[in-house]
Amino acid sequence: MNTYINLDQLNLSGGQRQKIVLARTKVYGSKLLLIDEKATLKILNNILQGPETIVFIAHNWSKELHDIFDREIYLQDNK
């Protein structure tokens, strides 16, 4: 409770920063959430119950993730 949070100086873990970003989107009523693979399935299942559009970015796509999302979009480098 007494920890000063400074997102610019990164005195929080990646997971902690992501939870703060998620809380901000809920507070400000954002319609779009960009989430990376650090989010846990518990967090994902919770936010997927809301009205927001979720864009989930992952390097390792699992069957569990496949089962909870509507669509998959694959990007590849065509060099």
Biopython code that builds the backbone (N, CA, C, O; Angstrom):
import numpy as np
from Bio.PDB.StructureBuilder import StructureBuilder

atoms = [
    (1, "MET", "N", (0.812, -1.197, 0.000)),
    (1, "MET", "CA", (0.000, 0.000, 0.000)),
    (1, "MET", "C", (0.858, 1.264, 0.000)),
    (1, "MET", "O", (0.418, 2.309, -0.481)),
    (2, "ASN", "N", (2.054, 1.181, 0.524)),
    (2, "ASN", "CA", (2.888, 2.377, 0.643)),
    (2, "ASN", "C", (3.915, 2.489, -0.466)),
    (2, "ASN", "O", (4.808, 3.332, -0.386)),
    (3, "THR", "N", (3.815, 1.658, -1.505)),
    (3, "THR", "CA", (4.783, 1.679, -2.600)),
    (3, "THR", "C", (4.379, 2.742, -3.619)),
    (3, "THR", "O", (3.243, 2.757, -4.093)),
    (4, "TYR", "N", (5.311, 3.627, -3.952)),
    (4, "TYR", "CA", (5.087, 4.622, -4.996)),
    (4, "TYR", "C", (5.198, 3.923, -6.344)),
    (4, "TYR", "O", (6.196, 3.261, -6.627)),
    (5, "ILE", "N", (4.188, 4.071, -7.158)),
    (5, "ILE", "CA", (4.163, 3.418, -8.465)),
    (5, "ILE", "C", (4.583, 4.412, -9.531)),
    (5, "ILE", "O", (3.963, 5.462, -9.697)),
    (6, "ASN", "N", (5.641, 4.071, -10.253)),
    (6, "ASN", "CA", (6.125, 4.909, -11.330)),
    (6, "ASN", "C", (6.295, 4.025, -12.563)),
    (6, "ASN", "O", (7.294, 3.317, -12.693)),
    (7, "LEU", "N", (5.316, 4.070, -13.466)),
    (7, "LEU", "CA", (5.363, 3.220, -14.644)),
    (7, "LEU", "C", (6.518, 3.574, -15.571)),
    (7, "LEU", "O", (7.002, 2.716, -16.309)),
    (8, "ASP", "N", (6.969, 4.830, -15.542)),
    (8, "ASP", "CA", (8.084, 5.241, -16.396)),
    (8, "ASP", "C", (9.415, 4.662, -15.917)),
    (8, "ASP", "O", (10.287, 4.364, -16.733)),
    (9, "GLN", "N", (9.579, 4.502, -14.621)),
    (9, "GLN", "CA", (10.825, 3.965, -14.089)),
    (9, "GLN", "C", (10.768, 2.456, -13.897)),
    (9, "GLN", "O", (11.735, 1.848, -13.439)),
    (10, "LEU", "N", (9.644, 1.856, -14.246)),
    (10, "LEU", "CA", (9.495, 0.400, -14.245)),
    (10, "LEU", "C", (9.837, -0.243, -12.903)),
    (10, "LEU", "O", (10.573, -1.228, -12.843)),
    (11, "ASN", "N", (9.281, 0.337, -11.810)),
    (11, "ASN", "CA", (9.529, -0.286, -10.515)),
    (11, "ASN", "C", (8.472, -1.348, -10.193)),
    (11, "ASN", "O", (8.298, -1.729, -9.035)),
    (12, "LEU", "N", (7.773, -1.820, -11.224)),
    (12, "LEU", "CA", (6.805, -2.905, -11.097)),
    (12, "LEU", "C", (7.139, -3.996, -12.095)),
    (12, "LEU", "O", (7.809, -3.747, -13.098)),
    (13, "SER", "N", (6.676, -5.193, -11.822)),
    (13, "SER", "CA", (6.879, -6.275, -12.780)),
    (13, "SER", "C", (5.971, -6.056, -13.989)),
    (13, "SER", "O", (5.049, -5.242, -13.942)),
    (14, "GLY", "N", (6.237, -6.787, -15.065)),
    (14, "GLY", "CA", (5.401, -6.686, -16.263)),
    (14, "GLY", "C", (3.953, -7.047, -15.983)),
    (14, "GLY", "O", (3.037, -6.402, -16.491)),
    (15, "GLY", "N", (3.749, -8.076, -15.175)),
    (15, "GLY", "CA", (2.394, -8.485, -14.821)),
    (15, "GLY", "C", (1.674, -7.429, -14.008)),
    (15, "GLY", "O", (0.485, -7.188, -14.216)),
    (16, "GLN", "N", (2.382, -6.796, -13.085)),
    (16, "GLN", "CA", (1.783, -5.733, -12.282)),
    (16, "GLN", "C", (1.405, -4.540, -13.151)),
    (16, "GLN", "O", (0.328, -3.970, -12.983)),
    (17, "ARG", "N", (2.277, -4.159, -14.073)),
    (17, "ARG", "CA", (1.970, -3.039, -14.977)),
    (17, "ARG", "C", (0.751, -3.359, -15.825)),
    (17, "ARG", "O", (-0.098, -2.494, -16.044)),
    (18, "GLN", "N", (0.657, -4.592, -16.303)),
    (18, "GLN", "CA", (-0.473, -4.971, -17.137)),
    (18, "GLN", "C", (-1.777, -4.897, -16.352)),
    (18, "GLN", "O", (-2.798, -4.481, -16.898)),
    (19, "LYS", "N", (-1.762, -5.288, -15.093)),
    (19, "LYS", "CA", (-2.966, -5.210, -14.271)),
    (19, "LYS", "C", (-3.395, -3.764, -14.063)),
    (19, "LYS", "O", (-4.590, -3.472, -14.020)),
    (20, "ILE", "N", (-2.439, -2.866, -13.933)),
    (20, "ILE", "CA", (-2.756, -1.444, -13.798)),
    (20, "ILE", "C", (-3.385, -0.924, -15.088)),
    (20, "ILE", "O", (-4.364, -0.179, -15.049)),
    (21, "VAL", "N", (-2.827, -1.314, -16.221)),
    (21, "VAL", "CA", (-3.385, -0.903, -17.513)),
    (21, "VAL", "C", (-4.813, -1.425, -17.663)),
    (21, "VAL", "O", (-5.690, -0.694, -18.124)),
    (22, "LEU", "N", (-5.058, -2.683, -17.278)),
    (22, "LEU", "CA", (-6.411, -3.243, -17.341)),
    (22, "LEU", "C", (-7.367, -2.468, -16.444)),
    (22, "LEU", "O", (-8.500, -2.186, -16.834)),
    (23, "ALA", "N", (-6.914, -2.126, -15.250)),
    (23, "ALA", "CA", (-7.763, -1.351, -14.338)),
    (23, "ALA", "C", (-8.097, 0.012, -14.933)),
    (23, "ALA", "O", (-9.232, 0.476, -14.823)),
    (24, "ARG", "N", (-7.122, 0.652, -15.558)),
    (24, "ARG", "CA", (-7.368, 1.956, -16.187)),
    (24, "ARG", "C", (-8.397, 1.855, -17.308)),
    (24, "ARG", "O", (-9.249, 2.732, -17.450)),
    (25, "THR", "N", (-8.322, 0.791, -18.102)),
    (25, "THR", "CA", (-9.277, 0.656, -19.201)),
    (25, "THR", "C", (-10.693, 0.495, -18.664)),
    (25, "THR", "O", (-11.645, 0.998, -19.261)),
    (26, "LYS", "N", (-10.838, -0.201, -17.542)),
    (26, "LYS", "CA", (-12.159, -0.353, -16.924)),
    (26, "LYS", "C", (-12.651, 0.974, -16.359)),
    (26, "LYS", "O", (-13.816, 1.333, -16.531)),
    (27, "VAL", "N", (-11.762, 1.702, -15.685)),
    (27, "VAL", "CA", (-12.141, 2.985, -15.080)),
    (27, "VAL", "C", (-12.557, 3.995, -16.147)),
    (27, "VAL", "O", (-13.532, 4.724, -15.966)),
    (28, "TYR", "N", (-11.824, 4.039, -17.256)),
    (28, "TYR", "CA", (-12.104, 5.028, -18.296)),
    (28, "TYR", "C", (-13.040, 4.519, -19.378)),
    (28, "TYR", "O", (-13.321, 5.244, -20.332)),
    (29, "GLY", "N", (-13.530, 3.298, -19.255)),
    (29, "GLY", "CA", (-14.521, 2.774, -20.196)),
    (29, "GLY", "C", (-14.004, 2.549, -21.601)),
    (29, "GLY", "O", (-14.733, 2.767, -22.568)),
    (30, "SER", "N", (-12.756, 2.117, -21.733)),
    (30, "SER", "CA", (-12.182, 1.855, -23.047)),
    (30, "SER", "C", (-12.959, 0.748, -23.756)),
    (30, "SER", "O", (-13.389, -0.217, -23.124)),
    (31, "LYS", "N", (-13.136, 0.888, -25.055)),
    (31, "LYS", "CA", (-13.860, -0.108, -25.851)),
    (31, "LYS", "C", (-12.931, -1.152, -26.460)),
    (31, "LYS", "O", (-13.399, -2.152, -27.004)),
    (32, "LEU", "N", (-11.620, -0.932, -26.374)),
    (32, "LEU", "CA", (-10.638, -1.822, -26.977)),
    (32, "LEU", "C", (-9.537, -2.103, -25.963)),
    (32, "LEU", "O", (-8.983, -1.178, -25.368)),
    (33, "LEU", "N", (-9.221, -3.380, -25.767)),
    (33, "LEU", "CA", (-8.135, -3.768, -24.873)),
    (33, "LEU", "C", (-7.082, -4.513, -25.670)),
    (33, "LEU", "O", (-7.408, -5.437, -26.415)),
    (34, "LEU", "N", (-5.831, -4.126, -25.525)),
    (34, "LEU", "CA", (-4.710, -4.837, -26.131)),
    (34, "LEU", "C", (-3.996, -5.577, -25.006)),
    (34, "LEU", "O", (-3.486, -4.957, -24.073)),
    (35, "ILE", "N", (-3.962, -6.895, -25.097)),
    (35, "ILE", "CA", (-3.412, -7.724, -24.036)),
    (35, "ILE", "C", (-2.309, -8.598, -24.613)),
    (35, "ILE", "O", (-2.440, -9.121, -25.720)),
    (36, "ASP", "N", (-1.217, -8.756, -23.860)),
    (36, "ASP", "CA", (-0.189, -9.678, -24.340)),
    (36, "ASP", "C", (-0.254, -10.979, -23.559)),
    (36, "ASP", "O", (-1.085, -11.132, -22.664)),
    (37, "GLU", "N", (0.615, -11.909, -23.895)),
    (37, "GLU", "CA", (0.524, -13.255, -23.357)),
    (37, "GLU", "C", (0.909, -13.369, -21.888)),
    (37, "GLU", "O", (0.867, -14.465, -21.329)),
    (38, "LYS", "N", (1.278, -12.277, -21.259)),
    (38, "LYS", "CA", (1.574, -12.327, -19.836)),
    (38, "LYS", "C", (0.300, -12.409, -19.000)),
    (38, "LYS", "O", (0.346, -12.762, -17.821)),
    (39, "ALA", "N", (-0.827, -12.084, -19.607)),
    (39, "ALA", "CA", (-2.098, -12.165, -18.883)),
    (39, "ALA", "C", (-2.421, -13.626, -18.579)),
    (39, "ALA", "O", (-2.217, -14.504, -19.417)),
    (40, "THR", "N", (-2.916, -13.870, -17.403)),
    (40, "THR", "CA", (-3.272, -15.239, -17.043)),
    (40, "THR", "C", (-4.645, -15.585, -17.607)),
    (40, "THR", "O", (-5.426, -14.698, -17.951)),
    (41, "LEU", "N", (-4.929, -16.870, -17.698)),
    (41, "LEU", "CA", (-6.239, -17.305, -18.187)),
    (41, "LEU", "C", (-7.357, -16.798, -17.290)),
    (41, "LEU", "O", (-8.451, -16.504, -17.772)),
    (42, "LYS", "N", (-7.098, -16.693, -15.994)),
    (42, "LYS", "CA", (-8.115, -16.178, -15.070)),
    (42, "LYS", "C", (-8.469, -14.731, -15.414)),
    (42, "LYS", "O", (-9.646, -14.368, -15.435)),
    (43, "ILE", "N", (-7.462, -13.910, -15.683)),
    (43, "ILE", "CA", (-7.697, -12.517, -16.074)),
    (43, "ILE", "C", (-8.428, -12.470, -17.407)),
    (43, "ILE", "O", (-9.401, -11.731, -17.555)),
    (44, "LEU", "N", (-7.968, -13.251, -18.377)),
    (44, "LEU", "CA", (-8.598, -13.262, -19.698)),
    (44, "LEU", "C", (-10.064, -13.659, -19.619)),
    (44, "LEU", "O", (-10.919, -13.001, -20.211)),
    (45, "ASN", "N", (-10.359, -14.728, -18.894)),
    (45, "ASN", "CA", (-11.750, -15.163, -18.771)),
    (45, "ASN", "C", (-12.614, -14.098, -18.122)),
    (45, "ASN", "O", (-13.792, -13.969, -18.455)),
    (46, "ASN", "N", (-12.046, -13.335, -17.202)),
    (46, "ASN", "CA", (-12.790, -12.268, -16.549)),
    (46, "ASN", "C", (-13.078, -11.124, -17.512)),
    (46, "ASN", "O", (-14.221, -10.679, -17.613)),
    (47, "ILE", "N", (-12.067, -10.645, -18.219)),
    (47, "ILE", "CA", (-12.287, -9.493, -19.103)),
    (47, "ILE", "C", (-13.087, -9.861, -20.343)),
    (47, "ILE", "O", (-13.728, -8.998, -20.942)),
    (48, "LEU", "N", (-13.059, -11.127, -20.735)),
    (48, "LEU", "CA", (-13.850, -11.544, -21.895)),
    (48, "LEU", "C", (-15.347, -11.507, -21.608)),
    (48, "LEU", "O", (-16.152, -11.597, -22.535)),
    (49, "GLN", "N", (-15.728, -11.377, -20.352)),
    (49, "GLN", "CA", (-17.143, -11.261, -19.996)),
    (49, "GLN", "C", (-17.676, -9.852, -20.246)),
    (49, "GLN", "O", (-18.890, -9.646, -20.264)),
    (50, "GLY", "N", (-16.786, -8.884, -20.440)),
    (50, "GLY", "CA", (-17.186, -7.500, -20.641)),
    (50, "GLY", "C", (-17.500, -7.196, -22.095)),
    (50, "GLY", "O", (-17.355, -8.060, -22.960)),
    (51, "PRO", "N", (-17.932, -5.966, -22.366)),
    (51, "PRO", "CA", (-18.323, -5.577, -23.718)),
    (51, "PRO", "C", (-17.158, -5.163, -24.621)),
    (51, "PRO", "O", (-17.360, -4.928, -25.812)),
    (52, "GLU", "N", (-15.954, -5.072, -24.077)),
    (52, "GLU", "CA", (-14.818, -4.565, -24.837)),
    (52, "GLU", "C", (-14.371, -5.564, -25.907)),
    (52, "GLU", "O", (-14.575, -6.772, -25.786)),
    (53, "THR", "N", (-13.761, -5.020, -26.949)),
    (53, "THR", "CA", (-13.081, -5.835, -27.956)),
    (53, "THR", "C", (-11.688, -6.129, -27.424)),
    (53, "THR", "O", (-10.972, -5.217, -27.010)),
    (54, "ILE", "N", (-11.305, -7.388, -27.433)),
    (54, "ILE", "CA", (-10.008, -7.793, -26.904)),
    (54, "ILE", "C", (-9.099, -8.206, -28.057)),
    (54, "ILE", "O", (-9.458, -9.066, -28.862)),
    (55, "VAL", "N", (-7.934, -7.595, -28.131)),
    (55, "VAL", "CA", (-6.899, -8.016, -29.064)),
    (55, "VAL", "C", (-5.802, -8.616, -28.199)),
    (55, "VAL", "O", (-5.151, -7.918, -27.422)),
    (56, "PHE", "N", (-5.609, -9.917, -28.345)),
    (56, "PHE", "CA", (-4.646, -10.651, -27.534)),
    (56, "PHE", "C", (-3.450, -11.012, -28.404)),
    (56, "PHE", "O", (-3.604, -11.622, -29.461)),
    (57, "ILE", "N", (-2.272, -10.637, -27.960)),
    (57, "ILE", "CA", (-1.060, -10.857, -28.736)),
    (57, "ILE", "C", (-0.258, -11.966, -28.065)),
    (57, "ILE", "O", (0.082, -11.869, -26.886)),
    (58, "ALA", "N", (0.044, -13.026, -28.826)),
    (58, "ALA", "CA", (0.760, -14.160, -28.235)),
    (58, "ALA", "C", (1.744, -14.756, -29.232)),
    (58, "ALA", "O", (1.491, -14.799, -30.436)),
    (59, "HIS", "N", (2.854, -15.208, -28.710)),
    (59, "HIS", "CA", (3.825, -15.948, -29.513)),
    (59, "HIS", "C", (3.536, -17.440, -29.451)),
    (59, "HIS", "O", (3.797, -18.175, -30.403)),
    (60, "ASN", "N", (3.003, -17.871, -28.339)),
    (60, "ASN", "CA", (2.717, -19.294, -28.122)),
    (60, "ASN", "C", (1.207, -19.470, -27.969)),
    (60, "ASN", "O", (0.652, -19.260, -26.891)),
    (61, "TRP", "N", (0.569, -19.850, -29.039)),
    (61, "TRP", "CA", (-0.885, -20.009, -29.054)),
    (61, "TRP", "C", (-1.218, -21.422, -28.589)),
    (61, "TRP", "O", (-0.730, -22.398, -29.160)),
    (62, "SER", "N", (-2.043, -21.531, -27.561)),
    (62, "SER", "CA", (-2.379, -22.837, -27.010)),
    (62, "SER", "C", (-3.827, -23.202, -27.321)),
    (62, "SER", "O", (-4.602, -22.359, -27.774)),
    (63, "LYS", "N", (-4.185, -24.444, -27.081)),
    (63, "LYS", "CA", (-5.561, -24.887, -27.261)),
    (63, "LYS", "C", (-6.489, -24.123, -26.311)),
    (63, "LYS", "O", (-7.613, -23.779, -26.678)),
    (64, "GLU", "N", (-6.013, -23.861, -25.093)),
    (64, "GLU", "CA", (-6.828, -23.099, -24.127)),
    (64, "GLU", "C", (-7.177, -21.717, -24.672)),
    (64, "GLU", "O", (-8.314, -21.264, -24.543)),
    (65, "LEU", "N", (-6.192, -21.044, -25.283)),
    (65, "LEU", "CA", (-6.450, -19.722, -25.860)),
    (65, "LEU", "C", (-7.377, -19.843, -27.059)),
    (65, "LEU", "O", (-8.293, -19.036, -27.220)),
    (66, "HIS", "N", (-7.150, -20.834, -27.891)),
    (66, "HIS", "CA", (-7.996, -21.064, -29.056)),
    (66, "HIS", "C", (-9.460, -21.221, -28.637)),
    (66, "HIS", "O", (-10.361, -20.732, -29.317)),
    (67, "ASP", "N", (-9.684, -21.894, -27.533)),
    (67, "ASP", "CA", (-11.047, -22.175, -27.075)),
    (67, "ASP", "C", (-11.780, -20.953, -26.525)),
    (67, "ASP", "O", (-13.011, -20.940, -26.514)),
    (68, "ILE", "N", (-11.063, -19.931, -26.072)),
    (68, "ILE", "CA", (-11.763, -18.791, -25.462)),
    (68, "ILE", "C", (-11.914, -17.580, -26.385)),
    (68, "ILE", "O", (-12.646, -16.648, -26.054)),
    (69, "PHE", "N", (-11.238, -17.578, -27.530)),
    (69, "PHE", "CA", (-11.346, -16.443, -28.447)),
    (69, "PHE", "C", (-12.153, -16.801, -29.689)),
    (69, "PHE", "O", (-12.224, -17.964, -30.087)),
    (70, "ASP", "N", (-12.759, -15.780, -30.296)),
    (70, "ASP", "CA", (-13.592, -15.963, -31.490)),
    (70, "ASP", "C", (-12.782, -16.162, -32.764)),
    (70, "ASP", "O", (-13.166, -16.948, -33.629)),
    (71, "ARG", "N", (-11.660, -15.452, -32.883)),
    (71, "ARG", "CA", (-10.890, -15.463, -34.123)),
    (71, "ARG", "C", (-9.398, -15.492, -33.821)),
    (71, "ARG", "O", (-8.943, -15.091, -32.750)),
    (72, "GLU", "N", (-8.658, -15.983, -34.810)),
    (72, "GLU", "CA", (-7.203, -15.967, -34.745)),
    (72, "GLU", "C", (-6.681, -15.276, -36.006)),
    (72, "GLU", "O", (-7.144, -15.545, -37.114)),
    (73, "ILE", "N", (-5.731, -14.404, -35.818)),
    (73, "ILE", "CA", (-5.075, -13.731, -36.939)),
    (73, "ILE", "C", (-3.585, -13.993, -36.794)),
    (73, "ILE", "O", (-2.999, -13.709, -35.750)),
    (74, "TYR", "N", (-2.975, -14.531, -37.831)),
    (74, "TYR", "CA", (-1.556, -14.837, -37.816)),
    (74, "TYR", "C", (-0.807, -13.823, -38.668)),
    (74, "TYR", "O", (-1.195, -13.537, -39.801)),
    (75, "LEU", "N", (0.260, -13.289, -38.115)),
    (75, "LEU", "CA", (1.122, -12.368, -38.850)),
    (75, "LEU", "C", (2.446, -13.067, -39.082)),
    (75, "LEU", "O", (2.958, -13.750, -38.195)),
    (76, "GLN", "N", (2.997, -12.898, -40.264)),
    (76, "GLN", "CA", (4.307, -13.484, -40.535)),
    (76, "GLN", "C", (5.143, -12.509, -41.336)),
    (76, "GLN", "O", (4.627, -11.645, -42.045)),
    (77, "ASP", "N", (6.427, -12.670, -41.205)),
    (77, "ASP", "CA", (7.376, -11.832, -41.919)),
    (77, "ASP", "C", (7.642, -12.465, -43.290)),
    (77, "ASP", "O", (8.090, -13.609, -43.365)),
    (78, "ASN", "N", (7.374, -11.745, -44.348)),
    (78, "ASN", "CA", (7.564, -12.262, -45.710)),
    (78, "ASN", "C", (8.813, -11.702, -46.365)),
    (78, "ASN", "O", (8.762, -11.271, -47.517)),
    (79, "LYS", "N", (9.912, -11.700, -45.668)),
    (79, "LYS", "CA", (11.165, -11.167, -46.230)),
    (79, "LYS", "C", (11.711, -12.069, -47.285)),
    (79, "LYS", "O", (12.757, -11.778, -47.865)),
]
sb = StructureBuilder()
sb.init_structure("model")
sb.init_model(0)
sb.init_chain("A")
sb.init_seg("    ")
for serial, (resi, resn, name, xyz) in enumerate(atoms, 1):
    if name == "N":
        sb.init_residue(resn, " ", resi, " ")
    sb.init_atom(name, np.array(xyz, "f"), 0.0, 1.0, " ", f" {name:<3s}", serial, name[0])
structure = sb.get_structure()
